[in-house]
């Protein structure tokens, strides 16, 4: 099946430009704002150093987020523009069964990325239990972010 140009490309001339711009910028902004508030108003925020990144702890995650926020937001906007919006537009016309399969695929993709990130920051000396905890934490972070993102897209639709 061919994907029509209007449904695939988020900035096609047939659509409202401002709505498309909001669909690209607002969902990542909403997700990042909630994480920013959670990190910024945590008492540990003021003691975070760049050396804590990669420790596999909550403080390490918060330090990573604190020091790389502009880069992460840029990546989130590009992901929204190039991947999420075309998939979202394509799924709007699909059946409920197809949407459920897309949701299950989305959860599994988040789990796969969480396992990869968790494995990269895992220290072998801490044991497999710590790896599982880090992977589940990363999975929860991704799921919360993407559910906020998709909820905002749903509200904008």
Rosetta constraint file for C-alpha pairs under 8 A:
AtomPair CA 3 CA 7 HARMONIC 6.89 0.50
AtomPair CA 3 CA 8 HARMONIC 6.21 0.50
AtomPair CA 3 CA 90 HARMONIC 7.77 0.50
AtomPair CA 4 CA 8 HARMONIC 6.11 0.50
AtomPair CA 5 CA 9 HARMONIC 5.90 0.50
AtomPair CA 5 CA 12 HARMONIC 7.30 0.50
AtomPair CA 6 CA 10 HARMONIC 7.50 0.50
AtomPair CA 6 CA 12 HARMONIC 5.57 0.50
AtomPair CA 6 CA 13 HARMONIC 7.91 0.50
AtomPair CA 6 CA 14 HARMONIC 6.66 0.50
AtomPair CA 6 CA 15 HARMONIC 7.66 0.50
AtomPair CA 7 CA 86 HARMONIC 6.74 0.50
AtomPair CA 7 CA 89 HARMONIC 5.54 0.50
AtomPair CA 7 CA 90 HARMONIC 6.30 0.50
AtomPair CA 8 CA 85 HARMONIC 7.94 0.50
AtomPair CA 8 CA 86 HARMONIC 4.78 0.50
AtomPair CA 8 CA 87 HARMONIC 7.72 0.50
AtomPair CA 8 CA 89 HARMONIC 6.78 0.50
AtomPair CA 8 CA 90 HARMONIC 6.96 0.50
AtomPair CA 9 CA 86 HARMONIC 6.25 0.50
AtomPair CA 10 CA 20 HARMONIC 6.36 0.50
AtomPair CA 10 CA 81 HARMONIC 6.89 0.50
AtomPair CA 10 CA 85 HARMONIC 6.28 0.50
AtomPair CA 10 CA 86 HARMONIC 6.48 0.50
AtomPair CA 11 CA 15 HARMONIC 7.30 0.50
AtomPair CA 11 CA 17 HARMONIC 6.67 0.50
AtomPair CA 11 CA 20 HARMONIC 6.45 0.50
AtomPair CA 11 CA 21 HARMONIC 7.98 0.50
AtomPair CA 13 CA 17 HARMONIC 7.60 0.50
AtomPair CA 15 CA 20 HARMONIC 7.49 0.50
AtomPair CA 16 CA 20 HARMONIC 6.37 0.50
AtomPair CA 17 CA 21 HARMONIC 6.13 0.50
AtomPair CA 18 CA 22 HARMONIC 6.12 0.50
AtomPair CA 19 CA 23 HARMONIC 6.15 0.50
AtomPair CA 19 CA 156 HARMONIC 7.69 0.50
AtomPair CA 20 CA 24 HARMONIC 6.30 0.50
AtomPair CA 21 CA 25 HARMONIC 6.16 0.50
AtomPair CA 22 CA 26 HARMONIC 5.23 0.50
AtomPair CA 22 CA 27 HARMONIC 7.92 0.50
AtomPair CA 22 CA 156 HARMONIC 7.99 0.50
AtomPair CA 23 CA 27 HARMONIC 6.55 0.50
AtomPair CA 23 CA 85 HARMONIC 7.57 0.50
AtomPair CA 23 CA 153 HARMONIC 6.17 0.50
AtomPair CA 23 CA 156 HARMONIC 6.87 0.50
AtomPair CA 24 CA 28 HARMONIC 7.58 0.50
AtomPair CA 24 CA 77 HARMONIC 6.41 0.50
AtomPair CA 24 CA 80 HARMONIC 5.72 0.50
AtomPair CA 24 CA 81 HARMONIC 5.74 0.50
AtomPair CA 24 CA 85 HARMONIC 7.31 0.50
AtomPair CA 25 CA 29 HARMONIC 6.20 0.50
AtomPair CA 25 CA 77 HARMONIC 6.29 0.50
AtomPair CA 25 CA 80 HARMONIC 7.95 0.50
AtomPair CA 26 CA 30 HARMONIC 6.00 0.50
AtomPair CA 26 CA 152 HARMONIC 7.47 0.50
AtomPair CA 27 CA 31 HARMONIC 6.30 0.50
AtomPair CA 27 CA 148 HARMONIC 7.11 0.50
AtomPair CA 27 CA 149 HARMONIC 4.53 0.50
AtomPair CA 27 CA 150 HARMONIC 7.33 0.50
AtomPair CA 27 CA 152 HARMONIC 5.45 0.50
AtomPair CA 27 CA 153 HARMONIC 6.53 0.50
AtomPair CA 28 CA 32 HARMONIC 5.97 0.50
AtomPair CA 28 CA 73 HARMONIC 7.12 0.50
AtomPair CA 28 CA 76 HARMONIC 6.06 0.50
AtomPair CA 28 CA 77 HARMONIC 6.35 0.50
AtomPair CA 28 CA 80 HARMONIC 7.53 0.50
AtomPair CA 28 CA 149 HARMONIC 6.20 0.50
AtomPair CA 29 CA 33 HARMONIC 5.82 0.50
AtomPair CA 29 CA 73 HARMONIC 7.79 0.50
AtomPair CA 30 CA 34 HARMONIC 6.47 0.50
AtomPair CA 30 CA 148 HARMONIC 7.22 0.50
AtomPair CA 30 CA 149 HARMONIC 7.22 0.50
AtomPair CA 30 CA 152 HARMONIC 7.76 0.50
AtomPair CA 31 CA 35 HARMONIC 6.57 0.50
AtomPair CA 31 CA 145 HARMONIC 5.32 0.50
AtomPair CA 31 CA 146 HARMONIC 7.74 0.50
AtomPair CA 31 CA 148 HARMONIC 5.82 0.50
AtomPair CA 31 CA 149 HARMONIC 6.24 0.50
AtomPair CA 32 CA 36 HARMONIC 5.86 0.50
AtomPair CA 32 CA 73 HARMONIC 7.38 0.50
AtomPair CA 32 CA 145 HARMONIC 7.71 0.50
AtomPair CA 33 CA 37 HARMONIC 6.10 0.50
AtomPair CA 34 CA 38 HARMONIC 6.22 0.50
AtomPair CA 35 CA 39 HARMONIC 6.06 0.50
AtomPair CA 36 CA 40 HARMONIC 5.66 0.50
AtomPair CA 37 CA 41 HARMONIC 5.86 0.50
AtomPair CA 38 CA 42 HARMONIC 6.23 0.50
AtomPair CA 39 CA 45 HARMONIC 6.44 0.50
AtomPair CA 39 CA 62 HARMONIC 6.08 0.50
AtomPair CA 39 CA 66 HARMONIC 7.62 0.50
AtomPair CA 40 CA 45 HARMONIC 5.92 0.50
AtomPair CA 41 CA 45 HARMONIC 7.04 0.50
AtomPair CA 44 CA 48 HARMONIC 6.53 0.50
AtomPair CA 44 CA 59 HARMONIC 7.33 0.50
AtomPair CA 45 CA 62 HARMONIC 7.49 0.50
AtomPair CA 45 CA 63 HARMONIC 7.83 0.50
AtomPair CA 48 CA 52 HARMONIC 7.03 0.50
AtomPair CA 48 CA 59 HARMONIC 7.02 0.50
AtomPair CA 48 CA 62 HARMONIC 7.70 0.50
AtomPair CA 48 CA 63 HARMONIC 5.64 0.50
AtomPair CA 49 CA 53 HARMONIC 7.85 0.50
AtomPair CA 49 CA 63 HARMONIC 6.38 0.50
AtomPair CA 50 CA 63 HARMONIC 6.21 0.50
AtomPair CA 50 CA 64 HARMONIC 7.35 0.50
AtomPair CA 50 CA 67 HARMONIC 7.27 0.50
AtomPair CA 52 CA 59 HARMONIC 6.82 0.50
AtomPair CA 52 CA 60 HARMONIC 4.73 0.50
AtomPair CA 52 CA 63 HARMONIC 6.36 0.50
AtomPair CA 52 CA 64 HARMONIC 7.95 0.50
AtomPair CA 53 CA 59 HARMONIC 7.85 0.50
AtomPair CA 53 CA 60 HARMONIC 4.35 0.50
AtomPair CA 53 CA 61 HARMONIC 6.45 0.50
AtomPair CA 53 CA 63 HARMONIC 5.71 0.50
AtomPair CA 53 CA 64 HARMONIC 5.29 0.50
AtomPair CA 54 CA 60 HARMONIC 5.69 0.50
AtomPair CA 54 CA 61 HARMONIC 7.31 0.50
AtomPair CA 54 CA 64 HARMONIC 7.78 0.50
AtomPair CA 54 CA 121 HARMONIC 5.33 0.50
AtomPair CA 54 CA 122 HARMONIC 7.95 0.50
AtomPair CA 55 CA 60 HARMONIC 5.32 0.50
AtomPair CA 55 CA 121 HARMONIC 6.88 0.50
AtomPair CA 55 CA 122 HARMONIC 7.70 0.50
AtomPair CA 55 CA 123 HARMONIC 7.93 0.50
AtomPair CA 56 CA 60 HARMONIC 6.02 0.50
AtomPair CA 56 CA 61 HARMONIC 7.06 0.50
AtomPair CA 56 CA 118 HARMONIC 7.74 0.50
AtomPair CA 56 CA 121 HARMONIC 5.97 0.50
AtomPair CA 56 CA 122 HARMONIC 6.23 0.50
AtomPair CA 56 CA 123 HARMONIC 7.91 0.50
AtomPair CA 56 CA 134 HARMONIC 6.33 0.50
AtomPair CA 57 CA 61 HARMONIC 6.36 0.50
AtomPair CA 57 CA 134 HARMONIC 7.68 0.50
AtomPair CA 58 CA 62 HARMONIC 6.14 0.50
AtomPair CA 59 CA 63 HARMONIC 6.04 0.50
AtomPair CA 60 CA 64 HARMONIC 6.16 0.50
AtomPair CA 61 CA 65 HARMONIC 6.18 0.50
AtomPair CA 62 CA 66 HARMONIC 5.99 0.50
AtomPair CA 63 CA 67 HARMONIC 6.20 0.50
AtomPair CA 64 CA 68 HARMONIC 5.99 0.50
AtomPair CA 65 CA 69 HARMONIC 5.49 0.50
AtomPair CA 65 CA 72 HARMONIC 7.96 0.50
AtomPair CA 68 CA 72 HARMONIC 6.07 0.50
AtomPair CA 69 CA 73 HARMONIC 6.03 0.50
AtomPair CA 70 CA 74 HARMONIC 6.22 0.50
AtomPair CA 71 CA 75 HARMONIC 6.28 0.50
AtomPair CA 72 CA 76 HARMONIC 6.10 0.50
AtomPair CA 73 CA 77 HARMONIC 6.18 0.50
AtomPair CA 74 CA 78 HARMONIC 6.25 0.50
AtomPair CA 75 CA 79 HARMONIC 6.02 0.50
AtomPair CA 76 CA 80 HARMONIC 6.04 0.50
AtomPair CA 77 CA 81 HARMONIC 6.12 0.50
AtomPair CA 78 CA 82 HARMONIC 5.95 0.50
AtomPair CA 79 CA 83 HARMONIC 5.39 0.50
AtomPair CA 79 CA 84 HARMONIC 6.41 0.50
AtomPair CA 80 CA 84 HARMONIC 4.70 0.50
AtomPair CA 80 CA 85 HARMONIC 5.86 0.50
AtomPair CA 81 CA 85 HARMONIC 5.81 0.50
AtomPair CA 81 CA 86 HARMONIC 7.70 0.50
AtomPair CA 82 CA 86 HARMONIC 6.89 0.50
AtomPair CA 83 CA 87 HARMONIC 6.26 0.50
AtomPair CA 84 CA 88 HARMONIC 5.87 0.50
AtomPair CA 85 CA 89 HARMONIC 5.99 0.50
AtomPair CA 86 CA 90 HARMONIC 6.12 0.50
AtomPair CA 87 CA 91 HARMONIC 6.12 0.50
AtomPair CA 88 CA 92 HARMONIC 6.33 0.50
AtomPair CA 89 CA 93 HARMONIC 7.71 0.50
AtomPair CA 90 CA 94 HARMONIC 7.34 0.50
AtomPair CA 91 CA 98 HARMONIC 7.84 0.50
AtomPair CA 91 CA 99 HARMONIC 6.59 0.50
AtomPair CA 94 CA 98 HARMONIC 6.07 0.50
AtomPair CA 94 CA 99 HARMONIC 6.68 0.50
AtomPair CA 95 CA 99 HARMONIC 6.34 0.50
AtomPair CA 96 CA 100 HARMONIC 6.18 0.50
AtomPair CA 97 CA 101 HARMONIC 6.32 0.50
AtomPair CA 98 CA 102 HARMONIC 6.19 0.50
AtomPair CA 99 CA 103 HARMONIC 6.18 0.50
AtomPair CA 100 CA 104 HARMONIC 6.19 0.50
AtomPair CA 101 CA 105 HARMONIC 6.04 0.50
AtomPair CA 102 CA 106 HARMONIC 6.02 0.50
AtomPair CA 103 CA 107 HARMONIC 6.29 0.50
AtomPair CA 104 CA 108 HARMONIC 6.27 0.50
AtomPair CA 105 CA 109 HARMONIC 6.04 0.50
AtomPair CA 106 CA 110 HARMONIC 6.20 0.50
AtomPair CA 107 CA 111 HARMONIC 6.24 0.50
AtomPair CA 107 CA 143 HARMONIC 7.24 0.50
AtomPair CA 108 CA 112 HARMONIC 6.11 0.50
AtomPair CA 109 CA 113 HARMONIC 6.20 0.50
AtomPair CA 110 CA 114 HARMONIC 5.96 0.50
AtomPair CA 110 CA 139 HARMONIC 6.10 0.50
AtomPair CA 110 CA 142 HARMONIC 6.30 0.50
AtomPair CA 110 CA 143 HARMONIC 6.75 0.50
AtomPair CA 111 CA 115 HARMONIC 6.03 0.50
AtomPair CA 111 CA 135 HARMONIC 7.89 0.50
AtomPair CA 111 CA 139 HARMONIC 5.55 0.50
AtomPair CA 112 CA 116 HARMONIC 6.29 0.50
AtomPair CA 113 CA 117 HARMONIC 6.11 0.50
AtomPair CA 113 CA 139 HARMONIC 7.83 0.50
AtomPair CA 114 CA 118 HARMONIC 5.81 0.50
AtomPair CA 114 CA 135 HARMONIC 5.34 0.50
AtomPair CA 114 CA 136 HARMONIC 7.29 0.50
AtomPair CA 114 CA 138 HARMONIC 5.06 0.50
AtomPair CA 114 CA 139 HARMONIC 4.94 0.50
AtomPair CA 114 CA 142 HARMONIC 7.55 0.50
AtomPair CA 115 CA 119 HARMONIC 5.94 0.50
AtomPair CA 115 CA 135 HARMONIC 5.09 0.50
AtomPair CA 115 CA 138 HARMONIC 7.82 0.50
AtomPair CA 115 CA 139 HARMONIC 7.73 0.50
AtomPair CA 116 CA 120 HARMONIC 6.23 0.50
AtomPair CA 117 CA 121 HARMONIC 6.45 0.50
AtomPair CA 117 CA 135 HARMONIC 7.40 0.50
AtomPair CA 117 CA 138 HARMONIC 7.50 0.50
AtomPair CA 118 CA 122 HARMONIC 5.86 0.50
AtomPair CA 118 CA 131 HARMONIC 6.41 0.50
AtomPair CA 118 CA 132 HARMONIC 7.99 0.50
AtomPair CA 118 CA 134 HARMONIC 5.43 0.50
AtomPair CA 118 CA 135 HARMONIC 4.71 0.50
AtomPair CA 118 CA 138 HARMONIC 6.82 0.50
AtomPair CA 119 CA 131 HARMONIC 6.66 0.50
AtomPair CA 119 CA 135 HARMONIC 7.48 0.50
AtomPair CA 122 CA 126 HARMONIC 7.77 0.50
AtomPair CA 122 CA 130 HARMONIC 7.54 0.50
AtomPair CA 122 CA 131 HARMONIC 5.80 0.50
AtomPair CA 122 CA 134 HARMONIC 7.55 0.50
AtomPair CA 123 CA 127 HARMONIC 7.59 0.50
AtomPair CA 123 CA 131 HARMONIC 7.98 0.50
AtomPair CA 124 CA 128 HARMONIC 7.53 0.50
AtomPair CA 126 CA 130 HARMONIC 6.06 0.50
AtomPair CA 126 CA 131 HARMONIC 7.91 0.50
AtomPair CA 127 CA 131 HARMONIC 6.84 0.50
AtomPair CA 128 CA 132 HARMONIC 6.33 0.50
AtomPair CA 129 CA 133 HARMONIC 6.28 0.50
AtomPair CA 130 CA 134 HARMONIC 6.08 0.50
AtomPair CA 131 CA 135 HARMONIC 6.08 0.50
AtomPair CA 132 CA 136 HARMONIC 6.09 0.50
AtomPair CA 133 CA 137 HARMONIC 6.08 0.50
AtomPair CA 134 CA 138 HARMONIC 6.13 0.50
AtomPair CA 135 CA 139 HARMONIC 6.02 0.50
AtomPair CA 136 CA 140 HARMONIC 6.13 0.50
AtomPair CA 137 CA 141 HARMONIC 6.24 0.50
AtomPair CA 138 CA 142 HARMONIC 6.19 0.50
AtomPair CA 139 CA 143 HARMONIC 6.06 0.50
AtomPair CA 140 CA 144 HARMONIC 6.03 0.50
AtomPair CA 141 CA 145 HARMONIC 6.19 0.50
AtomPair CA 142 CA 146 HARMONIC 6.07 0.50
AtomPair CA 143 CA 147 HARMONIC 5.88 0.50
AtomPair CA 144 CA 148 HARMONIC 6.14 0.50
AtomPair CA 145 CA 149 HARMONIC 6.16 0.50
AtomPair CA 146 CA 150 HARMONIC 6.00 0.50
AtomPair CA 147 CA 151 HARMONIC 5.93 0.50
AtomPair CA 148 CA 152 HARMONIC 6.17 0.50
AtomPair CA 149 CA 153 HARMONIC 6.32 0.50
AtomPair CA 150 CA 154 HARMONIC 6.07 0.50
AtomPair CA 151 CA 155 HARMONIC 6.26 0.50
AtomPair CA 152 CA 156 HARMONIC 6.21 0.50
AtomPair CA 153 CA 157 HARMONIC 6.18 0.50
